[in-house]
Amino acid sequence: MRCITLTVDAIIPYKGGIVLVKRRNEPFKDRYALPGGIVEYGERVESALIREVKEETGLIVEPYKIVGVYSDPNRDPRGHFVSICFIALPKGGKLKAGSDAKDVGVFKLDSLPKLAFDHEKMVEDAKPYLIELLG
């Protein structure tokens, strides 16, 4: 029996832009993506979001708003991954690349690099909220 994998992704408004990580591993190695990852069995999605963001970016965040659920079976070449995308607000920590992130950076909405997976759609869906949060 094949299963669906549940993931979380974070759009983090930070210093006039959003936080992106450069992927260290395939798929989409060396492409920028939203921080996030797989929800562990028995873990709440909010806890997974906080854990994954800390592991990949060094930031401590608080979930603010769900942007949407992204469930296209073809969104990830590894299999059927369903992601819950959040806007997450930074509450502490120090921005630095960690775990499977090769690099981390802050990008303005009007100058984003090409993103992995369907993360461009997630950012587009979040823009009404981001414009308000970024001022």
OpenMM code with the backbone's topology and positions (N, CA, C; nanometers):
from openmm import Vec3, app, unit

residues = "MET ARG CYS ILE THR LEU THR VAL ASP ALA ILE ILE PRO TYR LYS GLY GLY ILE VAL LEU VAL LYS ARG ARG ASN GLU PRO PHE LYS ASP ARG TYR ALA LEU PRO GLY GLY ILE VAL GLU TYR GLY GLU ARG VAL GLU SER ALA LEU ILE ARG GLU VAL LYS GLU GLU THR GLY LEU ILE VAL GLU PRO TYR LYS ILE VAL GLY VAL TYR SER ASP PRO ASN ARG ASP PRO ARG GLY HIS PHE VAL SER ILE CYS PHE ILE ALA LEU PRO LYS GLY GLY LYS LEU LYS ALA GLY SER ASP ALA LYS ASP VAL GLY VAL PHE LYS LEU ASP SER LEU PRO LYS LEU ALA PHE ASP HIS GLU LYS MET VAL GLU ASP ALA LYS PRO TYR LEU ILE GLU LEU LEU GLY".split()
positions = [
    Vec3(0.0846, -0.1185, 0.0000),
    Vec3(0.0000, 0.0000, 0.0000),
    Vec3(0.0889, 0.1245, 0.0000),
    Vec3(0.0578, 0.2155, -0.0869),
    Vec3(0.1322, 0.3407, -0.0941),
    Vec3(0.0648, 0.4431, -0.0044),
    Vec3(0.1461, 0.5274, 0.0577),
    Vec3(0.0932, 0.6255, 0.1516),
    Vec3(0.1264, 0.7669, 0.1072),
    Vec3(0.0529, 0.8588, 0.1631),
    Vec3(0.0783, 1.0011, 0.1428),
    Vec3(0.1699, 1.0477, 0.2556),
    Vec3(0.2638, 1.1333, 0.2227),
    Vec3(0.3528, 1.1918, 0.3227),
    Vec3(0.3058, 1.3344, 0.3508),
    Vec3(0.2913, 1.3664, 0.4787),
    Vec3(0.2474, 1.4996, 0.5198),
    Vec3(0.3697, 1.5864, 0.5491),
    Vec3(0.3704, 1.7072, 0.4915),
    Vec3(0.4806, 1.8001, 0.5132),
    Vec3(0.4265, 1.9371, 0.5524),
    Vec3(0.5169, 2.0235, 0.5971),
    Vec3(0.4836, 2.1624, 0.6269),
    Vec3(0.5859, 2.2522, 0.5582),
    Vec3(0.5418, 2.3708, 0.5197),
    Vec3(0.6307, 2.4714, 0.4623),
    Vec3(0.6010, 2.6044, 0.5291),
    Vec3(0.7055, 2.6869, 0.5446),
    Vec3(0.6918, 2.8149, 0.6147),
    Vec3(0.7312, 2.9309, 0.5249),
    Vec3(0.6441, 3.0301, 0.5191),
    Vec3(0.6769, 3.1580, 0.4577),
    Vec3(0.7013, 3.2526, 0.5744),
    Vec3(0.8265, 3.2978, 0.5866),
    Vec3(0.8668, 3.3775, 0.7022),
    Vec3(0.9008, 3.5192, 0.6575),
    Vec3(0.8139, 3.6172, 0.6881),
    Vec3(0.8486, 3.7559, 0.6594),
    Vec3(0.9628, 3.7983, 0.7525),
    Vec3(1.0709, 3.8527, 0.6927),
    Vec3(1.1899, 3.8807, 0.7732),
    Vec3(1.2708, 3.9921, 0.7081),
    Vec3(1.2908, 4.1006, 0.7795),
    Vec3(1.3752, 4.2120, 0.7345),
    Vec3(1.3441, 4.2566, 0.5911),
    Vec3(1.2155, 4.2749, 0.5619),
    Vec3(1.1746, 4.3281, 0.4327),
    Vec3(1.1598, 4.2264, 0.3213),
    Vec3(1.1804, 4.1001, 0.3518),
    Vec3(1.1672, 3.9950, 0.2505),
    Vec3(1.1148, 3.8678, 0.3137),
    Vec3(1.1401, 3.7544, 0.2471),
    Vec3(1.1043, 3.6249, 0.3045),
    Vec3(1.2288, 3.5365, 0.3079),
    Vec3(1.2306, 3.4443, 0.4029),
    Vec3(1.3440, 3.3548, 0.4223),
    Vec3(1.3321, 3.2361, 0.3272),
    Vec3(1.4409, 3.2092, 0.2546),
    Vec3(1.4485, 3.0919, 0.1677),
    Vec3(1.5754, 3.0150, 0.2002),
    Vec3(1.5685, 2.8824, 0.1809),
    Vec3(1.6867, 2.7977, 0.1997),
    Vec3(1.7273, 2.7381, 0.0655),
    Vec3(1.8587, 2.7267, 0.0461),
    Vec3(1.9096, 2.6591, -0.0741),
    Vec3(1.9228, 2.5116, -0.0390),
    Vec3(1.8581, 2.4273, -0.1186),
    Vec3(1.8538, 2.2842, -0.0883),
    Vec3(1.9899, 2.2178, -0.1096),
    Vec3(2.0289, 2.1385, -0.0098),
    Vec3(2.1551, 2.0648, -0.0160),
    Vec3(2.1368, 1.9320, -0.0904),
    Vec3(2.0150, 1.8775, -0.0868),
    Vec3(1.9893, 1.7437, -0.1402),
    Vec3(1.8845, 1.7448, -0.2508),
    Vec3(1.8824, 1.6354, -0.3280),
    Vec3(1.7772, 1.6153, -0.4275),
    Vec3(1.6475, 1.5835, -0.3538),
    Vec3(1.5326, 1.6070, -0.4104),
    Vec3(1.5147, 1.6710, -0.5402),
    Vec3(1.5376, 1.8224, -0.5321),
    Vec3(1.5613, 1.8807, -0.6470),
    Vec3(1.5821, 2.0257, -0.6586),
    Vec3(1.7062, 2.0732, -0.5848),
    Vec3(1.8116, 1.9912, -0.5832),
    Vec3(1.9375, 2.0298, -0.5206),
    Vec3(1.9845, 2.1643, -0.5766),
    Vec3(2.0329, 2.2513, -0.4895),
    Vec3(2.0856, 2.3845, -0.5224),
    Vec3(1.9786, 2.4856, -0.5632),
    Vec3(1.8525, 2.4495, -0.5542),
    Vec3(1.7465, 2.5466, -0.5812),
    Vec3(1.6929, 2.5964, -0.4469),
    Vec3(1.6476, 2.7203, -0.4470),
    Vec3(1.5896, 2.7757, -0.3246),
    Vec3(1.4480, 2.7224, -0.3029),
    Vec3(1.4107, 2.7129, -0.1747),
    Vec3(1.2793, 2.6630, -0.1345),
    Vec3(1.2397, 2.7292, -0.0037),
    Vec3(1.1121, 2.7173, 0.0279),
    Vec3(1.0660, 2.7585, 0.1605),
    Vec3(1.1195, 2.6587, 0.2627),
    Vec3(1.1522, 2.7041, 0.3830),
    Vec3(1.1912, 2.6084, 0.4858),
    Vec3(1.0725, 2.5194, 0.5221),
    Vec3(1.1019, 2.3945, 0.5507),
    Vec3(0.9957, 2.3016, 0.5877),
    Vec3(1.0437, 2.1592, 0.5793),
    Vec3(0.9501, 2.0669, 0.5993),
    Vec3(0.9868, 1.9261, 0.5925),
    Vec3(0.8729, 1.8363, 0.6358),
    Vec3(0.9101, 1.7130, 0.6615),
    Vec3(0.8132, 1.6070, 0.6894),
    Vec3(0.7660, 1.6119, 0.8344),
    Vec3(0.6358, 1.5947, 0.8520),
    Vec3(0.5747, 1.5848, 0.9843),
    Vec3(0.5995, 1.4431, 1.0357),
    Vec3(0.6564, 1.4318, 1.1548),
    Vec3(0.6836, 1.3009, 1.2133),
    Vec3(0.5560, 1.2411, 1.2717),
    Vec3(0.5502, 1.1080, 1.2755),
    Vec3(0.4343, 1.0383, 1.3309),
    Vec3(0.4123, 1.0835, 1.4749),
    Vec3(0.2892, 1.1216, 1.5086),
    Vec3(0.2554, 1.1661, 1.6439),
    Vec3(0.2834, 1.3127, 1.6694),
    Vec3(0.3284, 1.3846, 1.5687),
    Vec3(0.3636, 1.5265, 1.5845),
    Vec3(0.2528, 1.6152, 1.5284),
    Vec3(0.2251, 1.7244, 1.5956),
    Vec3(0.1301, 1.8237, 1.5436),
    Vec3(0.1989, 1.9005, 1.4311),
    Vec3(0.1217, 1.9445, 1.3313),
    Vec3(0.1817, 2.0173, 1.2190),
    Vec3(0.2482, 2.1467, 1.2660),
    Vec3(0.1899, 2.2134, 1.3651),
    Vec3(0.2492, 2.3368, 1.4160),
    Vec3(0.3860, 2.3094, 1.4791),
    Vec3(0.3967, 2.1985, 1.5518),
    Vec3(0.5247, 2.1607, 1.6131),
    Vec3(0.6272, 2.1242, 1.5067),
    Vec3(0.5828, 2.0542, 1.4030),
    Vec3(0.6729, 2.0188, 1.2928),
    Vec3(0.7259, 2.1441, 1.2244),
    Vec3(0.6385, 2.2416, 1.2052),
    Vec3(0.6782, 2.3674, 1.1424),
    Vec3(0.7871, 2.4364, 1.2251),
    Vec3(0.7646, 2.4491, 1.3538),
    Vec3(0.8611, 2.5144, 1.4428),
    Vec3(0.9942, 2.4390, 1.4408),
    Vec3(0.9888, 2.3067, 1.4479),
    Vec3(1.1097, 2.2232, 1.4494),
    Vec3(1.1870, 2.2362, 1.3181),
    Vec3(1.1166, 2.2196, 1.2057),
    Vec3(1.1830, 2.2241, 1.0751),
    Vec3(1.2462, 2.3604, 1.0475),
    Vec3(1.1748, 2.4683, 1.0808),
    Vec3(1.2297, 2.6025, 1.0579),
    Vec3(1.3557, 2.6226, 1.1417),
    Vec3(1.3529, 2.5812, 1.2682),
    Vec3(1.4707, 2.5952, 1.3557),
    Vec3(1.5877, 2.5151, 1.3001),
    Vec3(1.5618, 2.3907, 1.2565),
    Vec3(1.6676, 2.3050, 1.2016),
    Vec3(1.7296, 2.3654, 1.0763),
    Vec3(1.6477, 2.4219, 0.9887),
    Vec3(1.6973, 2.4676, 0.8593),
    Vec3(1.7467, 2.6116, 0.8582),
    Vec3(1.6923, 2.6974, 0.9472),
    Vec3(1.7249, 2.8406, 0.9395),
    Vec3(1.7826, 2.8992, 1.0678),
    Vec3(1.7736, 2.8279, 1.1787),
    Vec3(1.8170, 2.8830, 1.3068),
    Vec3(1.7153, 2.9741, 1.3728),
    Vec3(1.6056, 3.0037, 1.3028),
    Vec3(1.5043, 3.0945, 1.3573),
    Vec3(1.4011, 3.0207, 1.4424),
    Vec3(1.3546, 3.0881, 1.5440),
    Vec3(1.2426, 3.0394, 1.6241),
    Vec3(1.1197, 3.1146, 1.5726),
    Vec3(1.0185, 3.0396, 1.5304),
    Vec3(0.9001, 3.1020, 1.4719),
    Vec3(0.7740, 3.0600, 1.5449),
    Vec3(0.6700, 3.1366, 1.5189),
    Vec3(0.5359, 3.1063, 1.5691),
    Vec3(0.4428, 3.1004, 1.4483),
    Vec3(0.3685, 2.9902, 1.4319),
    Vec3(0.2722, 2.9858, 1.3208),
    Vec3(0.1730, 3.1012, 1.3337),
    Vec3(0.1473, 3.1692, 1.2218),
    Vec3(0.0601, 3.2858, 1.2209),
    Vec3(-0.0696, 3.2578, 1.1461),
    Vec3(-0.0581, 3.2005, 1.0267),
    Vec3(-0.1756, 3.1798, 0.9420),
    Vec3(-0.1482, 3.0659, 0.8455),
    Vec3(-0.2499, 2.9832, 0.8225),
    Vec3(-0.2378, 2.8807, 0.7187),
    Vec3(-0.2674, 2.9466, 0.5841),
    Vec3(-0.1725, 2.9318, 0.4916),
    Vec3(-0.1894, 2.9841, 0.3558),
    Vec3(-0.2769, 2.8894, 0.2749),
    Vec3(-0.2511, 2.7590, 0.2894),
    Vec3(-0.3291, 2.6608, 0.2155),
    Vec3(-0.2724, 2.5214, 0.2297),
    Vec3(-0.3436, 2.4264, 0.1703),
    Vec3(-0.3019, 2.2863, 0.1649),
    Vec3(-0.2735, 2.2558, 0.0186),
    Vec3(-0.1553, 2.2006, -0.0084),
    Vec3(-0.1096, 2.1758, -0.1449),
    Vec3(-0.0935, 2.0257, -0.1632),
    Vec3(-0.1806, 1.9690, -0.2491),
    Vec3(-0.1920, 1.8235, -0.2545),
    Vec3(-0.1783, 1.7635, -0.3938),
    Vec3(-0.1285, 1.8395, -0.4904),
    Vec3(-0.1094, 1.7842, -0.6245),
    Vec3(-0.0173, 1.6621, -0.6135),
    Vec3(-0.0626, 1.5449, -0.6597),
    Vec3(0.0200, 1.4241, -0.6475),
    Vec3(0.1547, 1.4357, -0.7185),
    Vec3(0.1678, 1.5323, -0.8090),
    Vec3(0.2924, 1.5481, -0.8849),
    Vec3(0.3796, 1.6628, -0.8336),
    Vec3(0.3497, 1.7168, -0.7167),
    Vec3(0.4251, 1.8321, -0.6674),
    Vec3(0.5657, 1.7952, -0.6194),
    Vec3(0.5898, 1.6679, -0.5934),
    Vec3(0.7208, 1.6220, -0.5474),
    Vec3(0.7571, 1.4942, -0.6222),
    Vec3(0.8739, 1.4901, -0.6861),
    Vec3(0.9099, 1.3698, -0.7639),
    Vec3(0.9329, 1.2449, -0.6796),
    Vec3(0.9433, 1.2581, -0.5480),
    Vec3(0.9659, 1.1411, -0.4614),
    Vec3(0.8394, 1.0627, -0.4322),
    Vec3(0.7234, 1.1227, -0.4585),
    Vec3(0.5980, 1.0550, -0.4275),
    Vec3(0.4895, 1.1561, -0.3976),
    Vec3(0.3808, 1.1101, -0.3358),
    Vec3(0.2670, 1.1974, -0.3073),
    Vec3(0.2880, 1.2645, -0.1715),
    Vec3(0.3324, 1.3892, -0.1755),
    Vec3(0.3559, 1.4693, -0.0561),
    Vec3(0.2494, 1.5779, -0.0505),
    Vec3(0.1792, 1.5852, 0.0618),
    Vec3(0.0795, 1.6893, 0.0835),
    Vec3(0.1381, 1.7875, 0.1840),
    Vec3(0.1391, 1.9161, 0.1476),
    Vec3(0.1976, 2.0167, 0.2357),
    Vec3(0.0937, 2.1154, 0.2863),
    Vec3(0.1067, 2.1481, 0.4142),
    Vec3(0.0315, 2.2577, 0.4737),
    Vec3(0.1297, 2.3738, 0.4830),
    Vec3(0.0974, 2.4819, 0.4148),
    Vec3(0.1849, 2.5993, 0.4125),
    Vec3(0.1341, 2.7034, 0.5110),
    Vec3(0.2244, 2.7504, 0.5939),
    Vec3(0.1943, 2.8523, 0.6954),
    Vec3(0.2735, 2.9798, 0.6673),
    Vec3(0.2189, 3.0923, 0.7065),
    Vec3(0.3006, 3.2101, 0.7315),
    Vec3(0.3427, 3.1958, 0.8769),
    Vec3(0.4725, 3.2112, 0.9037),
    Vec3(0.5250, 3.1967, 1.0390),
    Vec3(0.6046, 3.3216, 1.0741),
    Vec3(0.5798, 3.3738, 1.1920),
    Vec3(0.6455, 3.4972, 1.2342),
    Vec3(0.7684, 3.4673, 1.3188),
    Vec3(0.8820, 3.5331, 1.2877),
    Vec3(1.0042, 3.5098, 1.3650),
    Vec3(0.9918, 3.5664, 1.5058),
    Vec3(1.0351, 3.4884, 1.6040),
    Vec3(1.0278, 3.5294, 1.7443),
    Vec3(1.1643, 3.5270, 1.8124),
    Vec3(1.2680, 3.4813, 1.7408),
    Vec3(1.4013, 3.4740, 1.8001),
    Vec3(1.4922, 3.3874, 1.7159),
    Vec3(1.6076, 3.3553, 1.7734),
    Vec3(1.7067, 3.2749, 1.7028),
    Vec3(1.7949, 3.3621, 1.6153),
    Vec3(1.8885, 3.2980, 1.5484),
    Vec3(1.9825, 3.3677, 1.4604),
    Vec3(1.9790, 3.3005, 1.3244),
    Vec3(1.9605, 3.3790, 1.2190),
    Vec3(1.9489, 3.3250, 1.0833),
    Vec3(2.0813, 3.2639, 1.0395),
    Vec3(2.0797, 3.1300, 1.0178),
    Vec3(2.1968, 3.0591, 0.9686),
    Vec3(2.1510, 2.9272, 0.9073),
    Vec3(2.2194, 2.8837, 0.8013),
    Vec3(2.1844, 2.7583, 0.7343),
    Vec3(2.2157, 2.6409, 0.8257),
    Vec3(2.1241, 2.5438, 0.8288),
    Vec3(2.1461, 2.4251, 0.9102),
    Vec3(2.0889, 2.3021, 0.8424),
    Vec3(2.1100, 2.1874, 0.8983),
    Vec3(2.0672, 2.0537, 0.8520),
    Vec3(2.0797, 2.0403, 0.7005),
    Vec3(1.9693, 2.0228, 0.6292),
    Vec3(1.9796, 1.9960, 0.4851),
    Vec3(1.9758, 2.1227, 0.3997),
    Vec3(2.0020, 2.2372, 0.4612),
    Vec3(2.0088, 2.3633, 0.3865),
    Vec3(2.1550, 2.3959, 0.3560),
    Vec3(2.1827, 2.4223, 0.2286),
    Vec3(2.3184, 2.4593, 0.1871),
    Vec3(2.3462, 2.6060, 0.2182),
    Vec3(2.2423, 2.6866, 0.2128),
    Vec3(2.2537, 2.8296, 0.2389),
    Vec3(2.1155, 2.8806, 0.2791),
    Vec3(2.1111, 2.9974, 0.3393),
    Vec3(1.9851, 3.0601, 0.3753),
    Vec3(1.9966, 3.2082, 0.3415),
    Vec3(1.8865, 3.2659, 0.2942),
    Vec3(1.8894, 3.4064, 0.2585),
    Vec3(1.7524, 3.4693, 0.2705),
    Vec3(1.7525, 3.6021, 0.2638),
    Vec3(1.6281, 3.6789, 0.2679),
    Vec3(1.6123, 3.7454, 0.1316),
    Vec3(1.4966, 3.7249, 0.0705),
    Vec3(1.4705, 3.7736, -0.0648),
    Vec3(1.3457, 3.8600, -0.0662),
    Vec3(1.3535, 3.9718, -0.1366),
    Vec3(1.2363, 4.0580, -0.1563),
    Vec3(1.1371, 3.9858, -0.2468),
    Vec3(1.0080, 4.0128, -0.2266),
    Vec3(0.9035, 3.9462, -0.3055),
    Vec3(0.9178, 3.9718, -0.4552),
    Vec3(0.9715, 4.0882, -0.4918),
    Vec3(0.9830, 4.1193, -0.6347),
    Vec3(1.1146, 4.0702, -0.6956),
    Vec3(1.1962, 3.9973, -0.6196),
    Vec3(1.3218, 3.9454, -0.6745),
    Vec3(1.3516, 3.8043, -0.6236),
    Vec3(1.2493, 3.7193, -0.6225),
    Vec3(1.2669, 3.5815, -0.5773),
    Vec3(1.3363, 3.4990, -0.6862),
    Vec3(1.4251, 3.4068, -0.6452),
    Vec3(1.4813, 3.3131, -0.7427),
    Vec3(1.3750, 3.2093, -0.7810),
    Vec3(1.4055, 3.1272, -0.8803),
    Vec3(1.3143, 3.0172, -0.9157),
    Vec3(1.3123, 2.9210, -0.7979),
    Vec3(1.1916, 2.8857, -0.7525),
    Vec3(1.1775, 2.8037, -0.6321),
    Vec3(1.1478, 2.6577, -0.6643),
    Vec3(1.1839, 2.5714, -0.5715),
    Vec3(1.1590, 2.4276, -0.5829),
    Vec3(1.0109, 2.3967, -0.5592),
    Vec3(0.9736, 2.2763, -0.5989),
    Vec3(0.8385, 2.2248, -0.5771),
    Vec3(0.7352, 2.3243, -0.6312),
    Vec3(0.6274, 2.3471, -0.5563),
    Vec3(0.5245, 2.4438, -0.5954),
    Vec3(0.5300, 2.5662, -0.5028),
    Vec3(0.6482, 2.5968, -0.4555),
    Vec3(0.6633, 2.7040, -0.3577),
    Vec3(0.6338, 2.8426, -0.4148),
    Vec3(0.6502, 2.8612, -0.5459),
    Vec3(0.6123, 2.9899, -0.6052),
    Vec3(0.4622, 3.0137, -0.5912),
    Vec3(0.3832, 2.9076, -0.6072),
    Vec3(0.2375, 2.9192, -0.5911),
    Vec3(0.2033, 2.9528, -0.4464),
    Vec3(0.2732, 2.8899, -0.3526),
    Vec3(0.2485, 2.9183, -0.2108),
    Vec3(0.2747, 3.0658, -0.1798),
    Vec3(0.3868, 3.1173, -0.2287),
    Vec3(0.4207, 3.2580, -0.2048),
    Vec3(0.3163, 3.3480, -0.2706),
    Vec3(0.2768, 3.3139, -0.3909),
    Vec3(0.1749, 3.3933, -0.4615),
    Vec3(0.0449, 3.3958, -0.3812),
    Vec3(0.0038, 3.2794, -0.3294),
    Vec3(-0.1189, 3.2716, -0.2499),
    Vec3(-0.1090, 3.3521, -0.1200),
    Vec3(0.0122, 3.3668, -0.0674),
    Vec3(0.0326, 3.4377, 0.0590),
    Vec3(0.0532, 3.5881, 0.0411),
    Vec3(0.0721, 3.6346, -0.0820),
    Vec3(0.1079, 3.7754, -0.1066),
    Vec3(0.0147, 3.8769, -0.0403),
    Vec3(-0.1183, 3.8592, -0.0430),
    Vec3(-0.2024, 3.9600, 0.0228),
    Vec3(-0.1665, 3.9801, 0.1708),
    Vec3(-0.1309, 3.8716, 0.2377),
    Vec3(-0.0934, 3.8795, 0.3798),
    Vec3(0.0486, 3.9327, 0.3947),
    Vec3(0.1371, 3.8919, 0.3043),
    Vec3(0.2775, 3.9312, 0.3132),
    Vec3(0.2955, 4.0803, 0.2903),
    Vec3(0.2224, 4.1343, 0.1954),
    Vec3(0.2321, 4.2782, 0.1667),
    Vec3(0.1977, 4.3581, 0.2927),
    Vec3(0.0953, 4.3129, 0.3639),
    Vec3(0.0557, 4.3787, 0.4875),
    Vec3(0.1630, 4.3609, 0.5960),
    Vec3(0.2154, 4.2386, 0.6096),
    Vec3(0.3149, 4.2104, 0.7140),
    Vec3(0.4490, 4.2780, 0.6870),
    Vec3(0.4867, 4.2877, 0.5595),
    Vec3(0.6161, 4.3463, 0.5239),
    Vec3(0.6094, 4.4985, 0.5177),
    Vec3(0.4854, 4.5533, 0.5158),
    Vec3(0.4680, 4.6976, 0.5165),
    Vec3(0.4893, 4.7557, 0.3840),
] * unit.nanometer
topology = app.Topology()
chain = topology.addChain("A")
for resn in residues:
    res = topology.addResidue(resn, chain)
    for name in ("N", "CA", "C"):
        topology.addAtom(name, app.Element.getBySymbol(name[0]), res)
